[in-house]
Amino acid sequence: MDSVNTKSSLLPELEKRLRRLSIERLRVANDFVAYLEDRENSDASMELLKIAGFQDALRVASQQAEKGEVVKFEDIRRDV
């Protein structure tokens, strides 16, 4: 394995390994990767929920969005 573990160096190696697996093992690998993906999303969600006032702010923002009380991003960032 590359001594530098970057996404761009790991993906080609992972693809080579996956191509050598039987369909049964490929299904297991797919399930495991899906588990890791869910776990990463869950961890990120838990971090947000730890922020004081986040849930209330999210609820208010969702209500504002439903009512159309929004500002275009372009109006905030003129250089976009």
N, C-alpha and C positions, 0 to 999 in steps of 0.2 A: 504494500500500500504506500501511496505517496506520503512523504514525511510531513507535507503541508496538507492538512485536512480542510480544504475549501469545498464549497458546494460544487464548483466547476470541476474540481479534480475527483470528487467522489461520485458524481452522477454517472460518468462514463464507465467507471469500474463497477458500480452497482448494476448498470444495464447489462454489462457483459456477464456478470454472475447470474442475473435473472434469466437471461436467454439460455443458460445451461441447465436450468431447473426443469424437472418434470412438471406436467400440468398440475399434479396434486400438490407438489411443493410450492409451485408458483401461487396457487390459491392461498396456501398458508402464509406465504410472504406478503401477499396482497392484504390479507386480513390483519397481519401484524402492522403493516404500514398504515392501514386505516386506523388501527388502535392508536398508534403513535400520533397520527394527525389529530384524532379526537382529543387525545391527552394534551397535546400542545395548545389546542383551542381552549380546552377546559382550564388549563393553567393560566392562560392569558385572561380568561374571564374572571377567574378567582382573584387575580391581581387587581383588576378593575374594581371588583366588588369590595376590596379592602380599603379603597379610597373613600375617606369620609365624605358623605354627601353625594356620592356618585349616583346611587340609585334614584335619589330624588331629582337630581339634575337630568338624568336620562329620561325619567318619566315626564318632566316638564318639557324637555326638548322634543320628545315624541308627540306630545299633545300639540305643541306649536307647529310641528311639521304637518300633522293631520289637519290643522286649521289653515294651513298655507302661510303661516306666519314665519316665513323664511327670507333670507337674504342670499342673493346669488353670490357665488364664490368670486366671480369676476368683479362684482361691486366692492368686494373687500380687498382683493389683490389685483390691482390694476396692471401689474407687470406679467400677468398670466396670459 
